[in-house]
């Protein structure tokens, strides 16, 4: 089974204090154990770094610690690079739906899921993806 991990699931899996840590960590562990084929959008690499290094936890995570966690994830999650055509498709989708702003980042992650023909797109924000189109809505799941 091909599973694309949204940034929200990766963050929750990496932070033991996160309320959704347990089910998200279990999914990440399934990828690490090759029970599923795990993927993430290259866009999520930047999002994970950004979130992890600006969280209000004490002590704050250093850039070096965030890099170590990202590199560890890349040992068992394949990064899906997006091309200009993928960005254009995501922007066109946003225009069709008349969605402004940051929703474009969800559309890019969804585009990565489509690019690898993912069976599931795991997220803690299902409404962000369900609104995009029927194909994405059908594969969008919350880790349980």
C-alpha positions in Angstrom: 0.0 0.0 0.0 1.3 3.4 -1.0 0.8 6.1 1.7 1.7 9.7 1.4 2.2 11.5 4.8 0.9 15.0 5.2 3.2 17.3 7.2 0.7 17.3 10.1 1.1 13.5 10.5 4.9 13.6 10.4 5.0 16.4 13.0 2.7 14.5 15.3 4.7 11.3 14.9 8.0 13.0 15.7 6.7 14.8 18.8 5.8 12.4 21.7 3.9 15.2 23.5 1.6 15.7 20.5 -2.0 14.6 21.2 -2.1 12.5 18.0 1.4 11.1 18.5 0.5 7.4 19.0 -1.6 6.7 15.8 0.7 8.9 13.7 3.9 7.2 15.1 2.4 3.8 14.4 1.9 4.8 10.7 5.4 6.2 10.4 6.8 3.0 12.0 4.8 0.9 9.5 6.7 2.8 6.8 10.0 2.2 8.5 9.3 -1.5 8.8 8.4 -1.7 5.1 4.8 -2.7 6.0 3.7 0.2 3.7 5.4 2.3 1.0 5.8 5.7 2.6 6.0 9.0 0.7 6.1 12.7 1.5 6.0 15.7 -0.7 9.3 17.6 -1.0 7.2 20.6 0.1 6.7 18.8 3.5 10.4 18.8 4.0 10.4 22.6 4.3 7.2 22.6 6.4 8.5 20.0 8.9 11.7 22.1 9.3 9.7 25.3 9.7 7.3 23.9 12.3 9.8 22.0 14.3 12.2 24.9 14.6 9.6 27.5 15.6 7.4 25.6 18.0 7.0 27.3 21.4 8.3 24.2 23.3 11.1 24.7 25.8 13.8 24.1 25.0 13.2 25.1 21.4 14.3 22.5 18.8 17.5 23.5 17.1 17.9 23.6 13.3 20.4 20.7 13.7 17.9 18.6 15.6 15.2 19.2 13.1 17.6 18.2 10.3 18.4 14.9 12.1 14.7 14.1 12.4 14.1 14.9 8.7 17.1 12.9 7.5 15.9 9.9 9.6 12.4 10.1 8.0 14.0 10.2 4.5 15.6 6.8 5.2 12.1 5.2 4.9 9.9 7.9 3.3 10.5 8.6 -0.4 10.4 12.3 -1.2 8.1 13.1 -4.2 9.6 16.0 -6.1 7.1 18.3 -7.9 7.7 19.8 -11.3 6.5 23.0 -12.8 3.5 21.1 -14.3 2.5 19.9 -10.8 2.6 23.4 -9.5 0.5 24.6 -12.4 -2.0 21.8 -11.8 -2.3 22.7 -8.1 -2.7 26.4 -8.9 -5.4 25.7 -11.6 -7.2 23.5 -9.0 -7.2 26.3 -6.5 -8.5 28.8 -9.1 -11.3 26.3 -10.1 -12.3 26.0 -6.5 -11.9 29.7 -5.8 -9.6 28.9 -2.8 -7.1 31.6 -1.8 -4.0 31.6 0.2 -2.3 28.8 2.1 -4.6 26.1 0.8 -2.1 25.9 -2.1 0.2 24.0 0.1 -2.4 21.3 0.7 -3.0 21.2 -3.0 0.7 20.6 -3.6 0.8 17.8 -1.1 -2.3 16.3 -2.8 -0.6 16.6 -6.1 2.3 14.6 -4.8 -0.2 11.9 -3.7 -1.6 11.8 -7.1 1.8 11.7 -8.7 2.7 8.5 -6.9 -0.8 7.0 -7.2 -1.0 6.8 -3.4 -3.7 4.6 -1.9 -3.9 6.9 1.1 -3.1 10.4 2.0 -2.7 10.5 5.8 -3.5 13.8 7.5 -4.8 15.4 10.7 -6.5 18.0 8.6 -8.9 16.0 6.4 -11.1 18.9 5.5 -8.1 20.7 3.9 -7.9 17.8 1.4 -11.5 16.6 1.0 -12.4 19.9 -0.5 -9.9 19.6 -3.4 -11.5 16.9 -5.5 -13.2 13.5 -5.4 -10.0 11.5 -6.1 -8.2 13.1 -3.2 -11.2 13.0 -0.9 -11.5 9.2 -1.5 -7.9 8.5 -0.3 -7.8 11.0 2.5 -7.6 9.3 5.9 -6.8 10.3 9.5 -4.5 7.9 11.4 -6.4 5.9 14.0 
